């Protein structure tokens, strides 16, 4: 920003502008704006890809093949069907809801939690189970998806305590912000 003396607007694609030094922008008179929703579908599809990649054990299996091996037992040791697995999203806004809509086709029981409960018509349409808090959801599902913004109150939201609430062998997907998860706890 110091080198761009004529800069008046910093436009960022997606949701969240925590990757911009907002204090410096304000001091320099630079407006910071977001194109909210511009990548919502891309992120939702990425979550679905991560669900399938993790549960089907894709990356380790691909590496076995790339290394010249193909012992099917090695590849399927931790490879499962997603059908019947419980999926839960913490945050069901644009992205979280788009993920739930896409996963419905996989015959997975779908769960969510967020501050404001979705309309009953949406819950019915998708067969959603609402949880009053993240702990309840984490205890119930096989796959936890984080779709919440990064605020001081959500930094390290998924910490050792939250991880201890999760079912043994469950998965955690975070395509929102890295700081939502306490890396050392993971």
Backbone as numpy.savetxt, mean C-alpha at the origin, in Angstrom:
# Nx Ny Nz CAx CAy CAz Cx Cy Cz
15.90 25.03 -5.38 15.08 26.22 -5.38 15.94 27.48 -5.38
17.10 27.39 -4.73 17.98 28.55 -4.70 18.49 28.90 -6.09
18.69 27.90 -6.93 19.21 28.14 -8.28 18.12 28.55 -9.26
16.88 28.29 -8.93 15.76 28.61 -9.83 15.09 29.89 -9.33
15.74 31.00 -9.56 15.28 32.27 -8.98 13.92 32.74 -9.52
13.52 32.26 -10.69 12.23 32.66 -11.27 11.13 31.63 -11.02
11.45 30.58 -10.30 10.48 29.52 -10.05 9.31 30.04 -9.20
8.11 29.81 -9.67 6.91 30.24 -8.95 6.01 29.07 -8.57
6.14 27.94 -9.27 5.26 26.80 -9.05 6.04 25.50 -9.13
5.89 24.66 -8.11 6.44 23.31 -8.13 5.26 22.36 -8.15
5.12 21.66 -9.26 3.99 20.77 -9.47 4.46 19.33 -9.34
3.80 18.57 -8.48 4.21 17.19 -8.26 3.05 16.26 -8.61
3.36 15.21 -9.34 2.33 14.24 -9.73 2.07 13.32 -8.55
0.82 13.01 -8.32 0.47 12.06 -7.28 -0.06 12.73 -6.03
-0.12 11.93 -5.00 -0.68 12.37 -3.72 0.48 12.55 -2.74
0.53 13.70 -2.11 1.57 13.95 -1.11 2.68 14.79 -1.69
3.09 15.78 -0.93 4.20 16.63 -1.36 5.28 16.65 -0.28
5.34 15.58 0.51 6.32 15.53 1.59 7.75 15.40 1.07
7.91 15.14 -0.22 9.25 15.05 -0.81 9.76 16.42 -1.28
8.98 17.46 -1.02 9.37 18.83 -1.36 9.61 19.58 -0.05
10.66 20.35 -0.01 10.94 21.15 1.19 9.92 22.30 1.22
8.81 22.06 1.89 7.71 23.01 1.90 8.07 24.32 2.61
8.88 24.25 3.65 9.30 25.48 4.34 10.13 26.36 3.42
11.08 25.74 2.71 11.92 26.51 1.78 11.08 27.09 0.65
10.11 26.32 0.16 9.24 26.81 -0.91 8.43 28.01 -0.43
7.88 27.93 0.77 7.09 29.03 1.31 7.95 30.28 1.46
9.16 30.12 1.99 10.06 31.26 2.16 10.42 31.91 0.82
10.50 31.09 -0.24 10.87 31.60 -1.56 9.65 32.07 -2.35
8.46 31.95 -1.75 7.24 32.37 -2.45 6.83 31.42 -3.56
7.22 30.16 -3.46 6.90 29.15 -4.47 5.67 28.37 -4.04
4.71 28.29 -4.93 3.51 27.48 -4.68 3.83 26.03 -4.99
3.48 25.14 -4.08 3.64 23.70 -4.31 2.25 23.11 -4.48
2.02 22.45 -5.60 0.71 21.87 -5.89 0.87 20.42 -6.32
-0.19 19.67 -6.14 -0.20 18.25 -6.49 -1.23 18.01 -7.59
-0.94 17.06 -8.45 -1.94 16.60 -9.41 -2.53 15.33 -8.80
-3.38 15.55 -7.81 -3.98 14.46 -7.06 -4.74 13.54 -7.99
-4.51 12.26 -7.83 -5.22 11.26 -8.62 -4.55 10.91 -9.93
-3.48 11.61 -10.29 -2.85 11.36 -11.59 -2.25 9.97 -11.71
-1.87 9.39 -10.60 -1.26 8.06 -10.66 -2.01 7.03 -9.81
-3.23 7.31 -9.44 -3.98 6.42 -8.55 -4.14 5.02 -9.14
-4.51 4.93 -10.40 -4.72 3.61 -11.02 -3.39 2.88 -11.16
-2.34 3.60 -11.51 -1.01 2.96 -11.62 -0.59 2.36 -10.29
-0.81 3.09 -9.22 -0.44 2.59 -7.89 -1.31 1.39 -7.51
-2.62 1.48 -7.79 -3.52 0.38 -7.48 -3.10 -0.89 -8.23
-2.77 -0.75 -9.49 -2.31 -1.90 -10.27 -0.99 -2.43 -9.73
-0.14 -1.54 -9.29 1.14 -1.96 -8.70 0.89 -2.79 -7.43
-0.07 -2.39 -6.62 -0.40 -3.17 -5.42 -0.85 -4.57 -5.80
-1.72 -4.68 -6.82 -2.17 -6.00 -7.26 -0.98 -6.83 -7.73
-0.08 -6.19 -8.47 1.12 -6.90 -8.93 1.95 -7.38 -7.74
2.08 -6.55 -6.72 2.85 -6.94 -5.53 2.18 -8.10 -4.80
0.85 -8.06 -4.69 0.12 -9.15 -4.05 0.45 -10.46 -4.76
0.31 -10.47 -6.08 0.56 -11.70 -6.84 2.03 -12.10 -6.78
2.93 -11.14 -6.89 4.36 -11.45 -6.85 4.78 -12.05 -5.51
4.29 -11.46 -4.43 4.66 -11.96 -3.10 4.04 -13.32 -2.80
2.75 -13.42 -3.01 2.04 -14.65 -2.63 2.45 -15.82 -3.53
2.69 -15.55 -4.80 3.08 -16.62 -5.73 4.59 -16.88 -5.69
5.33 -16.12 -4.85 6.78 -16.31 -4.69 7.52 -16.08 -6.01
7.06 -15.10 -6.76 7.57 -14.89 -8.10 9.06 -14.54 -8.15
9.51 -13.56 -7.39 10.90 -13.09 -7.51 11.91 -14.17 -7.14
11.75 -14.86 -6.01 12.71 -15.94 -5.72 12.66 -17.06 -6.78
11.48 -17.38 -7.27 11.36 -18.42 -8.30 12.03 -17.97 -9.60
11.84 -16.71 -9.96 12.49 -16.19 -11.16 14.01 -16.25 -11.01
14.51 -15.92 -9.83 15.95 -15.94 -9.60 16.50 -17.36 -9.73
15.78 -18.35 -9.21 16.20 -19.75 -9.35 16.35 -20.09 -10.83
15.35 -19.68 -11.62 15.37 -19.94 -13.06 16.51 -19.17 -13.74
16.68 -17.90 -13.39 17.74 -17.07 -13.98 19.12 -17.63 -13.67
19.24 -18.28 -12.52 20.52 -18.88 -12.12 20.73 -20.24 -12.77
19.79 -20.67 -13.62 19.95 -21.92 -14.35 19.28 -23.13 -13.71
18.60 -22.91 -12.60 17.95 -24.03 -11.94 16.47 -24.09 -12.25
15.88 -25.21 -11.95 14.43 -25.30 -12.03 13.97 -26.52 -11.26
14.14 -26.43 -9.96 13.60 -27.46 -9.09 12.26 -26.91 -8.62
11.19 -27.49 -9.13 9.86 -26.95 -8.86 9.58 -26.87 -7.36
10.12 -27.82 -6.60 9.91 -27.81 -5.15 10.50 -26.55 -4.51
11.65 -26.10 -5.02 12.24 -24.86 -4.51 11.35 -23.66 -4.80
10.71 -23.68 -5.96 9.90 -22.54 -6.39 8.56 -22.47 -5.66
7.98 -23.61 -5.32 6.64 -23.58 -4.72 6.66 -23.69 -3.21
7.84 -23.71 -2.61 7.94 -23.81 -1.16 7.08 -22.76 -0.46
7.10 -21.54 -0.96 6.27 -20.46 -0.38 5.40 -19.84 -1.45
4.83 -20.64 -2.31 3.95 -20.14 -3.36 2.53 -20.60 -3.06
1.61 -19.65 -3.01 0.23 -19.96 -2.64 -0.74 -19.35 -3.63
-1.98 -19.79 -3.58 -3.06 -19.16 -4.33 -3.58 -17.99 -3.51
-3.93 -16.89 -4.17 -4.50 -15.76 -3.45 -5.97 -16.00 -3.14
-6.62 -16.85 -3.91 -8.03 -17.14 -3.69 -8.23 -17.61 -2.25
-9.14 -16.97 -1.56 -9.43 -17.33 -0.18 -8.58 -16.62 0.86
-7.48 -16.00 0.43 -6.67 -15.23 1.38 -7.42 -13.94 1.71
-7.29 -13.48 2.94 -7.94 -12.25 3.37 -6.99 -11.08 3.10
-7.50 -10.09 2.36 -6.74 -8.90 2.01 -7.35 -7.70 2.71
-6.51 -6.86 3.29 -7.00 -5.67 3.97 -6.21 -4.44 3.61
-6.91 -3.34 3.41 -6.24 -2.08 3.14 -6.50 -1.10 4.28
-5.44 -0.46 4.70 -5.55 0.61 5.69 -5.56 1.89 4.88
-6.74 2.43 4.71 -6.97 3.57 3.84 -7.68 3.09 2.59
-8.91 3.54 2.39 -9.70 3.12 1.23 -10.18 4.34 0.46
-9.25 5.25 0.23 -9.55 6.42 -0.61 -9.46 6.01 -2.06
-9.01 6.92 -2.93 -8.94 6.62 -4.36 -8.16 5.34 -4.65
-6.96 5.25 -4.09 -6.09 4.11 -4.39 -6.58 2.86 -3.68
-6.81 2.95 -2.39 -7.24 1.78 -1.63 -8.51 1.16 -2.20
-9.47 1.99 -2.57 -10.72 1.49 -3.13 -10.48 0.87 -4.51
-9.61 1.48 -5.31 -9.28 0.92 -6.63 -8.63 -0.46 -6.48
-7.79 -0.63 -5.46 -7.18 -1.93 -5.19 -8.26 -2.96 -4.84
-9.14 -2.59 -3.94 -10.21 -3.50 -3.52 -11.07 -3.92 -4.72
-11.39 -2.98 -5.59 -12.19 -3.30 -6.78 -11.47 -4.32 -7.67
-10.18 -4.15 -7.83 -9.42 -5.05 -8.69 -9.24 -6.44 -8.06
-9.12 -6.50 -6.76 -8.90 -7.80 -6.10 -10.19 -8.60 -5.92
-11.33 -7.97 -6.07 -12.60 -8.68 -5.94 -12.64 -9.88 -6.89
-12.09 -9.73 -8.07 -12.10 -10.80 -9.08 -11.31 -12.03 -8.64
-10.47 -11.89 -7.63 -9.64 -13.01 -7.18 -10.30 -13.83 -6.08
-11.56 -13.56 -5.78 -12.30 -14.30 -4.75 -11.57 -14.29 -3.40
-11.15 -13.11 -3.03 -10.49 -12.91 -1.75 -11.46 -12.17 -0.82
-11.62 -12.60 0.43 -12.37 -11.77 1.37 -11.63 -10.44 1.54
-12.34 -9.34 1.39 -11.73 -8.02 1.39 -12.11 -7.24 2.64
-11.13 -6.59 3.24 -11.29 -5.84 4.48 -10.71 -4.44 4.30
-11.21 -3.50 5.10 -10.64 -2.15 5.07 -10.88 -1.45 6.40
-10.06 -0.43 6.61 -10.29 0.49 7.72 -9.87 1.87 7.24
-10.57 2.87 7.73 -10.22 4.26 7.49 -11.11 5.11 8.38
-10.77 6.40 8.47 -11.51 7.30 9.34 -13.00 7.35 9.02
-13.31 7.43 7.75 -14.71 7.55 7.34 -15.13 6.28 6.62
-16.11 5.62 7.16 -16.58 4.36 6.58 -17.16 4.61 5.18
-16.93 3.67 4.29 -17.47 3.77 2.94 -18.98 3.60 2.96
-19.63 4.01 1.90 -21.08 3.86 1.78 -21.44 2.38 1.81
-22.56 2.06 2.41 -22.99 0.67 2.52 -23.15 0.01 1.16
-23.51 0.78 0.14 -23.65 0.23 -1.22 -22.31 -0.28 -1.74
-21.24 0.45 -1.45 -19.89 0.02 -1.87 -19.46 -1.21 -1.07
-19.71 -1.19 0.23 -19.38 -2.36 1.06 -20.09 -3.61 0.54
-21.36 -3.44 0.19 -22.15 -4.57 -0.31 -21.64 -5.04 -1.67
-21.41 -4.09 -2.57 -20.94 -4.41 -3.92 -19.66 -5.24 -3.90
-18.73 -4.87 -3.03 -17.42 -5.53 -2.98 -17.33 -6.59 -1.90
-18.37 -6.73 -1.09 -18.33 -7.71 0.01 -17.29 -7.34 1.05
-17.18 -6.06 1.36 -16.14 -5.58 2.27 -16.51 -5.78 3.73
-15.48 -6.06 4.52 -15.62 -6.08 5.97 -14.90 -4.86 6.51
-15.63 -4.04 7.26 -15.07 -2.83 7.84 -14.47 -3.15 9.21
-13.30 -2.57 9.49 -12.65 -2.70 10.80 -12.55 -1.31 11.42
-12.86 -1.18 12.69 -12.82 0.13 13.33 -11.40 0.68 13.52
-10.40 -0.20 13.43 -9.02 0.25 13.61 -8.05 -0.68 12.88
-6.83 -0.18 12.70 -5.82 -0.93 11.95 -5.40 -2.21 12.67
-5.38 -2.18 13.99 -4.98 -3.37 14.74 -5.93 -4.53 14.48
-7.22 -4.26 14.49 -8.22 -5.28 14.22 -8.02 -5.87 12.82
-7.78 -5.00 11.85 -7.55 -5.45 10.48 -6.29 -6.30 10.41
-5.19 -5.84 11.00 -3.91 -6.56 10.93 -4.01 -7.95 11.54
-4.81 -8.11 12.57 -4.99 -9.42 13.21 -5.75 -10.40 12.34
-6.54 -9.89 11.40 -7.49 -10.70 10.66 -7.01 -11.14 9.29
-6.25 -10.29 8.61 -5.95 -10.52 7.19 -4.61 -11.21 6.97
-4.46 -11.75 5.76 -3.21 -12.38 5.35 -2.29 -11.40 4.65
-2.87 -10.35 4.09 -2.11 -9.32 3.37 -2.61 -7.96 3.84
-1.68 -7.13 4.34 -2.00 -5.78 4.78 -1.43 -4.80 3.76
-2.26 -3.89 3.30 -1.87 -2.86 2.34 -1.98 -1.50 3.00
-0.94 -0.69 2.91 -0.96 0.66 3.47 -1.24 1.68 2.38
-2.29 2.47 2.57 -2.64 3.54 1.62 -3.04 4.78 2.40
-2.18 5.20 3.31 -2.46 6.40 4.11 -1.39 7.45 3.83
-1.73 8.72 3.99 -0.73 9.77 3.79 0.29 9.79 4.92
1.42 10.39 4.63 2.47 10.54 5.64 2.29 11.86 6.36
2.00 11.77 7.63 1.93 12.91 8.53 2.81 12.58 9.72
3.11 13.56 10.56 3.86 13.22 11.78 3.14 12.12 12.59
1.82 12.11 12.56 1.07 11.11 13.33 1.08 9.73 12.69
1.44 9.63 11.39 1.48 8.31 10.74 2.90 7.80 10.50
3.89 8.63 10.81 5.28 8.17 10.65 5.52 6.98 11.59
6.09 5.92 11.02 6.34 4.66 11.73 5.05 4.08 12.31
3.94 4.34 11.63 2.65 3.81 12.04 2.71 2.29 12.15
3.36 1.68 11.17 3.53 0.22 11.24 4.87 -0.03 11.92
4.79 -0.24 13.23 5.96 -0.44 14.07 5.95 -1.87 14.63
6.81 -2.13 15.58 6.89 -3.48 16.16 5.55 -3.93 16.73
4.84 -3.03 17.39 3.55 -3.39 17.97 2.55 -3.81 16.89
2.47 -3.02 15.80 1.54 -3.36 14.72 1.95 -4.65 14.03
3.23 -4.83 13.81 3.70 -6.06 13.17 3.38 -7.27 14.04
3.49 -7.11 15.36 3.17 -8.22 16.26 1.69 -8.59 16.24
0.85 -7.67 15.77 -0.59 -7.94 15.64 -0.89 -8.82 14.42
0.01 -8.81 13.45 -0.24 -9.53 12.20 -0.17 -11.04 12.40
-0.90 -11.75 11.53 -0.88 -13.20 11.54 0.50 -13.69 11.09
0.94 -14.78 11.63 2.22 -15.38 11.23 2.18 -15.68 9.72
3.21 -15.27 9.01 3.31 -15.54 7.59 2.56 -14.56 6.70
2.00 -13.51 7.29 1.26 -12.55 6.47 2.22 -11.59 5.77
1.68 -10.84 4.85 2.46 -9.93 4.01 2.07 -8.49 4.30
3.04 -7.58 4.13 2.82 -6.16 4.28 3.23 -5.47 2.99
2.31 -4.72 2.40 2.58 -3.98 1.17 2.43 -2.50 1.47
3.46 -1.73 1.13 3.43 -0.29 1.36 3.86 0.41 0.08
2.90 0.91 -0.66 3.21 1.70 -1.86 2.93 3.18 -1.61
2.67 3.53 -0.37 2.37 4.92 -0.02 3.67 5.67 0.26
4.16 5.63 1.47 5.41 6.30 1.84 6.24 5.38 2.72
7.53 5.33 2.47 8.42 4.44 3.21 8.36 4.69 4.71
8.26 5.96 5.10 8.32 6.32 6.52 7.09 5.86 7.30
6.08 5.33 6.62 4.93 4.78 7.35 5.32 3.53 8.13
6.40 2.90 7.70 6.83 1.64 8.30 8.17 1.85 9.00
8.27 1.34 10.21 9.54 1.35 10.94 10.40 0.22 10.36
11.34 0.60 9.55 12.17 -0.38 8.84 12.87 -1.34 9.80
13.35 -0.83 10.91 14.05 -1.70 11.87 13.11 -2.74 12.47
11.84 -2.39 12.63 10.87 -3.35 13.16 10.62 -4.47 12.17
10.62 -4.13 10.88 10.43 -5.15 9.85 11.65 -6.07 9.84
